């Protein structure tokens, strides 16, 4: 991936521990709101349809948010690089609040769908800038744990949304699923204004406007055709055929544009990598099954089992537990063994089994058996989902990690949109005839009684039974049709290649945020910095230094090598080195370190004049030796990185300089705080 212009990166601004924590809380609130609204409406949908009508558009309440969010994550991420992420974060929050107000005040299904699209634009902006802000304001030494925590928030919030939506629907109204965002967002914007510093990106990005517009229109046309086909219009109608034909043209144009774009939204050459292609297909299928099931399971539970909106969310928790449990377990196993291929294979098979079992549920199925079936589905989704991002990051070039990760995330979100739309089409096409047949068996029952869970619950058992069976048959029909999709995923999973796991990928495999792939707009150099940091973290540091020293052929002792390294990096990126600065950075009195630097100076490698330190010619020679050994070590551990490629070597040198600059700057800030 290329950029228009590049400057020296700015180190994170100096923040106190208290302010750092406040910034992180602010960022978490943004991620919380955006991720929560992906799924919070699923348990409220039956009540929303009863209030507003338009049951045929029910899926669009979810799909409109997802599609707008997908496009927004790409576009807003670039705007953050252009105008500063603090400003874009705040504007995204304002847009999100505006969409929430409109959604809560909606008096028709069409208005609600439009409001959800506005919410999606703001939500996508919040998510992608939240991840980028972590890199802007959190010190490099501590960034990994903050990024991991933020990814976990994204994952957990996505799957617990239905339960929270049920609570609001039962104890307030469904409108509070949206109104609750307003006070939280106001607090978040106020905190952002006071706590988040304004940091401009070091990169002036090129924005693929044409590609973004074409893929948004093409995907929307396909989803709209799937939603309307057989529902609003016959499948053979000019409208539906026109939508599909127009989408094919738009998506073909998208591919052609991406082949020529200077900085494409989705580089087409990634599809020459079989691992990326297979993982993208699997990610689409996992998203298809996960969000489709989470959207329509509450409808089944409320109509067939007669539970409240809150309980329908609680009753889906077995699926959530299974999903989170196997996500964490598979990540841990992959981290320790380096083997990942088996998980998507087993996961898609278990997912297909879970969908089949759920298609057999009915009015007489007990809650414990339903919970078991949902648990099985969650196990399958978790096994298949966690390793897909890791597998892709393991096989693409380091400068394309951001593009490849975004690509897999894009296909999962697209799968979620298609899954929700197809679930909705199957549901609508089957429900109408089933309800008509059920009402014909129960003369005197008004049609309105079948339109809401509350109306159905008010009927005598004998009259309600045929209508309940109609809803059960409809949802079962939906799950039956999705089983073949999961089986296709099972077949595709066998084509996933088992590539030896990089140390950098292994280091992040147990991070649940990696599996959920929270959207990120990180630049290529920042991704490489993260990979190098992951390799070093995995290698535990100390033994690595001794190994590099031994392999370098240098005559230095470990203490001499350390002292030369401290001076070298400060001269390279800081303009000079002093003993007091090094001592303060390591929280030691200068008197403790002075003997070590004095011995190195006696060996002829350093010049020590009062407090000033400088390398001699002999010291420069030893540093060059160590640098060669260091790059050879990275060449062995950063697989697929070619030490002989001038561009890759320059990119790695830039990443190492950036990391050193940030670490030294953080040390200087620590020194200033100590002096105060």
C-alpha positions in Angstrom: 0.0 0.0 0.0 1.3 3.4 -0.9 0.8 6.8 0.5 1.0 10.3 -1.0 3.4 11.8 1.5 5.1 10.6 4.6 6.7 12.5 7.4 8.4 11.5 10.6 5.9 10.1 12.9 4.8 12.0 15.9 5.4 10.3 19.3 2.3 10.0 21.5 1.9 13.2 23.5 2.7 13.2 27.2 -0.2 12.1 29.2 -0.4 11.4 32.9 -1.6 7.9 34.0 -4.9 9.4 35.1 -5.4 11.1 31.7 -4.4 8.0 29.8 -7.0 6.0 31.6 -9.6 8.7 30.9 -8.7 8.7 27.3 -9.1 4.9 27.2 -12.5 5.0 28.9 -13.6 7.6 26.3 -12.4 5.3 23.5 -14.1 2.3 25.0 -17.4 4.2 25.2 -17.2 4.9 21.5 -16.4 1.3 20.7 -19.1 0.1 23.1 -21.9 2.2 21.4 -20.9 1.3 17.9 -20.5 -2.5 18.5 -23.6 -2.7 20.6 -25.9 -1.3 18.0 -25.0 -4.0 15.6 -27.1 -6.5 17.5 -29.1 -4.6 20.2 -32.2 -4.4 18.1 -32.6 -8.1 17.4 -34.7 -8.8 20.6 -36.7 -5.7 20.0 -37.6 -6.5 16.3 -40.9 -8.3 17.1 -42.2 -5.4 19.1 -40.9 -2.9 16.6 -42.8 -4.7 13.8 -45.9 -4.8 15.9 -45.7 -1.1 16.5 -44.6 0.1 13.1 -45.7 -2.7 10.7 -43.6 -3.4 7.7 -42.5 -6.9 8.8 -41.1 -7.5 5.3 -38.5 -4.8 6.0 -37.5 -6.2 9.4 -34.1 -7.4 8.2 -33.2 -3.9 6.9 -33.2 -2.6 10.5 -30.0 -4.6 10.9 -28.7 -4.6 7.4 -28.9 -0.9 6.9 -26.6 -0.4 9.9 -24.1 -3.0 8.8 -23.8 -1.8 5.2 -23.4 1.9 6.2 -20.9 0.8 8.9 -18.8 -1.2 6.4 -18.4 1.7 4.0 -17.9 4.2 6.8 -15.0 2.3 8.3 -13.0 2.6 5.1 -13.8 6.3 4.4 -13.7 7.7 7.9 -10.4 5.9 8.6 -8.9 7.9 5.8 -10.5 11.2 6.9 -9.0 10.5 10.4 -5.6 10.4 8.7 -6.3 13.7 6.9 -8.0 15.8 9.6 -7.0 14.2 12.8 -8.7 11.4 14.6 -10.0 13.4 17.6 -12.1 15.6 15.3 -13.4 12.6 13.3 -14.1 10.7 16.5 -16.2 13.6 17.8 -18.0 14.1 14.5 -18.8 10.4 14.2 -20.3 10.6 17.7 -22.5 13.5 16.6 -23.7 11.6 13.5 -24.3 8.5 15.7 -26.4 10.5 18.2 -28.4 12.1 15.3 -29.1 8.7 13.9 -30.1 7.4 17.4 -32.5 10.3 17.9 -34.2 9.7 14.5 -34.4 5.9 15.2 -36.0 6.4 18.6 -38.5 8.9 17.1 -39.3 6.8 14.0 -43.0 6.4 13.2 -42.5 4.1 10.2 -40.3 1.3 9.2 -38.8 3.3 6.4 -37.8 6.1 8.7 -36.3 3.6 11.1 -34.2 2.0 8.3 -33.0 5.4 7.2 -32.1 6.3 10.7 -30.2 3.0 11.2 -28.1 3.8 8.1 -27.2 7.2 9.6 -26.3 5.4 12.8 -24.1 3.0 10.9 -22.1 5.8 9.3 -21.4 7.2 12.8 -20.8 3.8 14.3 -18.3 2.8 11.7 -16.5 6.1 12.3 -16.4 5.5 16.1 -15.0 2.0 15.7 -12.2 2.7 13.3 -11.1 5.9 15.0 -11.2 4.2 18.4 -8.7 1.7 17.3 -6.5 4.3 15.7 -6.6 6.6 18.7 -5.1 3.9 20.8 -1.9 4.1 18.6 -2.0 7.9 18.7 -2.1 8.4 22.5 -1.1 5.2 24.3 2.7 4.8 24.8 4.3 2.0 22.8 5.3 0.1 25.9 1.7 -0.3 27.0 -0.2 -0.3 23.6 -0.6 -4.0 23.3 -2.7 -4.5 26.4 -4.9 -1.6 25.6 -5.5 -2.8 22.0 -6.3 -6.3 23.3 -8.7 -4.9 25.8 -10.4 -2.8 23.2 -10.7 -5.7 20.8 -12.3 -7.8 23.6 -14.8 -5.0 24.3 -15.8 -5.1 20.6 -16.2 -8.8 20.5 -18.1 -9.2 23.8 -20.4 -6.2 23.2 -21.4 -7.5 19.8 -22.7 -10.8 21.2 -24.4 -9.5 24.4 -26.3 -6.8 22.6 -29.6 -8.9 22.3 -29.9 -9.3 26.0 -29.5 -5.5 26.6 -32.0 -4.8 23.8 -34.5 -7.1 25.5 -34.1 -5.3 28.8 -34.9 -1.9 27.3 -37.8 -3.3 25.3 -39.5 -4.9 28.4 -38.7 -2.3 31.0 -39.0 0.9 29.0 -39.8 0.8 25.2 -37.9 -0.5 22.2 -37.2 3.2 21.5 -34.8 3.2 24.4 -32.5 0.8 22.5 -31.6 4.0 20.6 -32.3 6.8 23.1 -29.9 5.2 25.6 -27.1 6.1 23.2 -27.7 9.8 23.6 -26.6 10.5 27.2 -23.6 8.1 26.8 -22.5 9.8 23.6 -22.9 13.3 25.1 -20.6 12.2 28.0 -18.2 10.6 25.5 -18.0 13.8 23.3 -17.4 16.0 26.4 -14.7 13.6 27.7 -13.1 13.5 24.3 -12.9 17.3 24.1 -11.2 17.5 27.5 -9.0 14.4 27.5 -8.0 13.3 23.9 -5.1 15.3 22.5 -5.2 16.4 18.8 -2.6 14.4 16.9 -2.3 14.5 13.1 -1.3 11.4 11.3 2.2 11.1 9.8 0.6 10.0 6.6 -1.4 11.9 3.9 -3.5 9.1 2.5 -4.9 8.6 -1.0 -8.6 7.9 -0.8 -10.3 5.4 -3.2 -13.6 7.3 -3.4 -14.7 5.6 -6.6 -14.0 2.1 -5.2 -15.9 2.9 -2.0 -18.9 4.2 -3.9 -19.0 1.3 -6.3 -18.8 -1.4 -3.7 -21.4 0.3 -1.5 -23.9 0.6 -4.3 -23.2 -2.9 -5.6 -23.5 -4.6 -2.2 -26.7 -2.6 -1.4 -28.2 -3.5 -4.7 -27.6 -7.2 -4.1 -29.0 -7.1 -0.5 -32.0 -5.1 -1.7 -32.7 -7.6 -4.5 -32.5 -10.5 -2.0 -34.8 -8.6 0.4 -37.4 -7.7 -2.2 -37.3 -10.9 -4.3 -40.4 -13.0 -3.7 -41.6 -10.5 -1.1 -42.2 -7.0 -2.5 -41.7 -8.1 -6.1 -41.7 -11.5 -7.9 -38.2 -13.0 -8.4 -38.7 -12.6 -12.2 -39.8 -9.0 -12.0 -37.9 -6.2 -13.8 -37.1 -4.5 -10.5 -35.4 -7.5 -8.9 -33.6 -8.6 -12.1 -32.5 -4.9 -12.6 -31.1 -4.7 -9.1 -29.1 -7.9 -9.6 -27.9 -6.9 -13.1 -27.0 -3.4 -11.9 -25.1 -4.8 -8.9 -23.1 -7.1 -11.2 -22.1 -4.2 -13.3 -21.2 -2.0 -10.3 -19.1 -4.8 -8.7 -17.4 -5.5 -12.0 -16.5 -1.8 -12.2 -15.3 -1.9 -8.6 -12.8 -4.7 -9.5 -11.6 -2.7 -12.5 -11.2 0.4 -10.4 -9.3 -1.5 -7.7 -6.9 -2.9 -10.3 -5.9 0.7 -11.2 -6.3 2.6 -7.9 -3.1 4.0 -6.4 -4.3 2.9 -2.9 -7.2 0.5 -3.4 -9.8 -0.2 -0.7 -9.4 -3.9 -1.4 -6.2 -4.8 -3.4 -7.2 -7.4 -5.9 -3.8 -9.1 -5.9 -4.6 -10.4 -2.4 -6.9 -12.9 -4.0 -3.9 -14.5 -5.6 -3.1 -15.6 -2.1 -5.2 -18.8 -1.6 -5.2 -18.4 2.2 -6.7 -14.9 1.9 -9.3 -16.1 -0.6 -10.4 -19.1 1.5 -10.5 -17.1 4.7 -12.6 -14.4 3.0 -15.1 -17.0 1.9 -15.2 -18.6 5.3 -15.5 -15.2 7.0 -18.5 -14.4 4.8 -20.2 -17.7 5.8 -19.5 -17.2 9.5 -20.9 -13.7 9.4 -23.9 -15.0 7.4 -24.7 -17.6 10.0 -23.8 -15.7 13.2 -25.8 -12.4 12.7 -28.6 -14.1 10.8 -29.2 -16.5 13.7 -28.8 -13.8 16.3 -31.3 -11.6 14.5 -34.1 -14.2 14.2 -33.6 -16.4 17.2 -35.2 -13.9 19.5 -38.2 -13.8 17.2 -38.6 -17.6 17.5 -38.2 -17.5 21.3 -40.8 -14.7 21.8 -43.4 -16.1 19.5 -43.0 -19.9 20.0 -41.8 -20.1 23.6 -43.8 -17.0 24.7 -40.9 -15.5 26.6 -40.3 -11.8 27.1 -37.9 -9.7 25.1 -35.4 -9.8 28.0 -35.7 -13.5 28.4 -35.3 -14.1 24.7 -31.9 -12.3 25.0 -31.0 -14.4 28.1 -32.0 -17.6 26.3 -29.5 -16.9 23.5 -26.7 -16.7 26.0 -25.8 -20.4 25.5 -24.8 -19.6 21.9 -22.8 -16.6 23.2 -21.1 -18.8 25.8 -20.2 -21.4 23.2 -18.9 -18.7 20.8 -16.7 -16.9 23.3 -15.5 -20.1 24.9 -14.2 -21.7 21.7 -12.9 -18.4 20.4 -10.6 -18.1 23.4 -9.8 -21.8 23.5 -8.9 -22.0 19.8 -6.8 -18.9 20.0 -4.9 -20.3 23.0 -4.3 -23.6 21.2 -3.1 -21.9 18.0 -0.8 -19.7 20.0 0.9 -22.7 21.6 0.9 -25.2 18.7 1.0 -22.9 15.7 -1.6 -25.1 14.0 -4.9 -23.6 12.8 -6.3 -25.4 9.8 -8.3 -27.9 11.8 -10.4 -25.2 13.6 -12.4 -23.9 10.5 -13.0 -27.5 9.3 -14.4 -28.6 12.7 -16.1 -25.3 13.3 -18.1 -25.2 10.0 -19.1 -28.9 10.5 -20.3 -28.1 14.1 -22.0 -24.9 12.8 -23.9 -26.9 10.2 -24.9 -29.4 12.9 -26.1 -26.6 15.2 -28.2 -25.0 12.4 -29.8 -28.4 11.6 -30.6 -29.1 15.2 -32.2 -25.7 15.5 -34.3 -26.4 12.5 -35.9 -29.2 14.4 -37.1 -27.0 17.3 -40.8 -26.6 17.8 -43.6 -25.8 20.3 -42.8 -29.0 22.3 -39.1 -28.6 22.4 -37.9 -27.9 26.0 -35.8 -24.9 26.9 -32.8 -27.1 28.0 -32.8 -28.8 24.6 -33.1 -25.5 22.8 -30.2 -24.2 24.9 -28.1 -27.2 23.9 -28.8 -26.6 20.2 -27.8 -22.9 20.5 -24.7 -23.9 22.4 -23.7 -26.2 19.6 -24.1 -23.4 17.0 -22.0 -21.1 19.2 -19.3 -23.7 19.5 -19.1 -24.0 15.7 -19.1 -20.2 15.1 -16.3 -19.6 17.7 -14.1 -22.4 16.3 -14.4 -21.1 12.8 -14.2 -17.4 13.4 -11.2 -16.9 15.7 -8.4 -18.2 13.5 -9.4 -16.7 10.1 -7.8 -13.3 10.8 -4.7 -15.0 12.2 -4.3 -17.2 9.2 -4.5 -14.2 6.8 -2.1 -12.1 8.8 0.3 -15.1 8.8 0.6 -15.2 5.0 0.5 -11.7 3.6 3.4 -9.3 3.3 3.9 -7.2 6.4 3.1 -3.9 4.7 -0.3 -5.4 3.6 -1.4 -6.6 7.0 -3.8 -3.7 7.4 -5.4 -4.3 3.9 -5.7 -8.0 4.4 -7.2 -7.7 7.9 -9.7 -5.1 6.7 -10.6 -7.4 3.8 -11.5 -10.3 6.0 -13.5 -8.0 8.2 -15.2 -6.5 5.2 -16.3 -10.0 4.0 -17.6 -11.0 7.4 -19.7 -7.8 7.7 -20.9 -8.3 4.1 -21.8 -11.9 5.0 -23.7 -10.6 8.0 -25.7 -8.2 5.8 -26.5 -10.9 3.2 -27.3 -13.4 6.0 -29.7 -11.1 7.6 -31.3 -10.2 4.3 -31.7 -13.8 3.1 -33.0 -14.9 6.5 -35.5 -12.1 6.2 -36.6 -13.1 2.7 -37.0 -16.7 3.7 -38.9 -15.7 6.8 -41.3 -13.3 5.1 -42.0 -15.6 2.2 -42.9 -18.5 4.5 -44.6 -16.6 7.3 -47.4 -15.1 5.3 -48.9 -18.4 4.0 -48.3 -20.1 7.3 -50.2 -17.4 9.3 -53.1 -17.4 6.7 -53.3 -21.2 7.1 -53.2 -21.0 10.9 -55.9 -18.2 11.1 -58.1 -20.4 8.8 -57.9 -23.1 11.4 -59.0 -20.7 14.2 -62.1 -18.8 13.1 -62.8 -15.6 15.1 -59.2 -14.9 15.9 -58.3 -11.4 14.6 -55.2 -11.2 12.3 -53.8 -8.5 14.7 -53.4 -11.2 17.4 -50.8 -12.9 15.3 -48.7 -9.8 14.7 -47.1 -9.4 18.1 -45.9 -11.7 20.9 -48.1 -9.9 23.4 -51.3 -10.4 21.2 -50.4 -14.1 20.8 -49.9 -14.5 24.5 -53.4 -13.2 25.2 -55.1 -15.9 23.1 -56.5 -19.1 24.7 -54.0 -22.0 24.3 -56.1 -23.9 21.7 -56.4 -20.8 19.5 -52.7 -19.8 19.9 -51.4 -23.3 19.1 -51.8 -23.2 15.2 -50.2 -19.7 15.1 -47.3 -20.7 17.3 -46.7 -23.7 15.1 -46.8 -21.4 12.1 -44.0 -19.3 13.6 -42.0 -22.4 14.6 -42.3 -23.8 11.1 -41.2 -20.5 9.5 -38.1 -20.1 11.6 -37.2 -23.8 11.2 -37.6 -23.4 7.4 -35.0 -20.5 7.6 -32.5 -22.6 9.5 -33.0 -25.5 7.1 -32.0 -23.4 4.2 -28.9 -22.1 6.0 -27.5 -25.6 6.7 -26.3 -26.0 3.1 -24.4 -22.6 3.4 -22.6 -24.0 6.4 -21.8 -27.2 4.6 -20.3 -25.2 1.7 -18.1 -23.6 4.3 -17.1 -27.0 5.5 -16.0 -28.0 2.0 -14.2 -24.7 1.5 -12.3 -25.0 4.8 -10.6 -28.2 3.5 -8.8 -25.9 1.0 -7.2 -23.8 3.7 -3.5 -24.3 3.6 -1.6 -24.9 6.9 1.3 -22.4 6.7 3.8 -22.5 9.6 2.8 -19.7 12.0 4.9 -16.6 12.2 6.1 -15.6 15.6 4.2 -12.3 15.2 1.0 -14.1 14.3 1.5 -16.6 17.2 1.9 -13.7 19.6 -1.5 -12.3 18.7 -3.4 -15.6 18.3 -4.8 -15.7 21.8 -6.1 -12.1 21.6 -9.9 -12.4 21.2 -9.9 -9.0 19.5 -7.9 -10.4 16.6 -10.6 -13.1 16.0 -13.4 -10.6 16.0 -11.3 -8.3 13.8 -12.4 -5.0 15.1 -12.0 -2.5 12.2 -8.7 -0.7 12.0 -7.2 1.9 9.6 -3.6 1.3 10.7 -0.9 2.3 8.2 1.5 -0.3 6.8 4.4 0.9 8.9 2.4 0.8 12.0 1.4 -2.8 11.2 5.0 -3.7 10.8 5.9 -2.0 14.1 3.2 -4.1 15.7 4.6 -7.3 14.1 8.1 -6.6 15.3 6.8 -5.8 18.8 4.9 -9.1 18.8 8.0 -11.1 17.8 10.0 -9.5 20.6 7.3 -10.1 23.1 7.0 -13.7 22.1 10.8 -14.1 22.3 11.0 -12.7 25.9 13.8 -10.2 25.1 16.8 -11.3 27.2 17.8 -14.6 25.5 17.4 -12.8 22.2 20.0 -10.2 23.0 22.5 -12.8 24.0 21.8 -14.9 20.9 22.3 -11.9 18.6 25.5 -10.9 20.4 26.9 -14.4 20.0 26.0 -14.7 16.4 27.4 -11.3 15.5 31.0 -12.2 16.0 31.4 -9.1 18.2 34.1 -9.0 20.9 31.8 -7.0 23.2 30.4 -8.2 26.5 26.7 -8.1 27.1 27.1 -5.0 29.2 29.2 -3.2 26.6 26.7 -4.1 23.8 23.9 -2.7 26.0 25.7 0.6 26.6 26.6 1.0 22.9 23.0 0.3 22.0 21.7 3.0 24.4 24.0 5.6 22.9 23.5 4.5 19.3 19.7 4.9 19.3 19.8 8.2 21.1 22.3 9.5 18.6 20.3 8.1 15.6 16.9 9.4 16.5 17.4 11.8 19.4 20.4 13.8 18.3 22.6 12.9 21.1 23.1 10.9 24.3 23.8 11.8 27.9 24.4 9.5 30.9 21.8 11.3 33.0 19.1 10.8 30.3 19.8 7.0 30.1 19.9 6.7 33.8 16.6 8.5 34.3 15.0 6.4 31.5 15.9 3.3 33.4 15.0 4.8 36.8 18.5 4.5 38.2 20.9 7.0 39.6 23.7 7.9 37.1 26.3 6.7 39.6 25.0 3.1 39.2 25.4 3.1 35.4 28.6 5.2 35.2 31.0 2.3 35.8 29.5 0.3 32.9 29.8 3.2 30.5 33.3 4.0 31.8 34.5 0.4 31.0 33.1 0.6 27.5 34.9 3.9 27.1 38.2 2.3 28.3 37.7 -0.3 25.6 37.8 2.4 23.0 34.1 2.2 21.9 32.7 5.3 23.6 33.8 8.8 24.4 32.6 9.9 27.8 33.0 13.7 28.4 31.3 14.9 31.6 27.7 13.8 31.0 27.9 13.5 27.2 28.3 10.2 25.4 29.3 9.5 21.8 30.4 6.4 19.8 33.9 6.1 18.5 34.8 4.6 15.1 35.4 1.3 16.9 32.0 1.6 18.5 30.3 2.3 15.2 31.9 -0.8 13.7 30.6 -3.0 16.5 27.1 -1.5 16.2 27.2 -2.3 12.5 28.1 -5.9 13.4 25.2 -6.1 15.9 22.8 -4.5 13.4 23.6 -7.1 10.8 23.0 -9.9 13.3 19.8 -8.2 14.5 18.4 -8.0 11.0 19.4 -11.7 10.4 17.5 -12.6 13.6 14.4 -10.7 12.4 14.8 -12.3 8.9 14.4 -15.7 10.6 11.5 -14.7 12.8 9.6 -12.3 10.5 8.8 -15.0 8.0 8.1 -13.8 4.4 10.3 -10.7 5.1 13.2 -10.6 2.7 16.4 -9.0 4.1 17.8 -8.6 0.6 14.9 -6.5 -0.7 15.9 -2.9 -0.5 12.3 -1.7 -0.1 11.5 -4.2 2.7 14.8 -3.4 4.4 14.1 0.3 4.2 10.6 -0.3 5.6 11.9 -2.3 8.5 14.6 0.4 9.3 11.8 3.0 9.3 9.7 0.9 11.6 12.6 0.3 14.0 13.5 4.0 13.9 9.9 4.9 14.7 9.7 2.5 17.6 13.0 3.7 19.0 11.9 7.4 18.6 8.7 6.6 20.5 10.4 4.7 23.2 13.0 7.4 23.7 10.4 10.1 23.7 8.5 8.2 26.3 11.7 7.9 28.3 12.2 11.7 28.0 8.7 12.3 29.3 9.3 10.0 32.2 12.5 11.9 32.9 10.6 15.2 33.0 8.0 13.8 35.3 10.7 12.5 37.6 12.4 15.9 37.7 9.1 17.6 38.6 
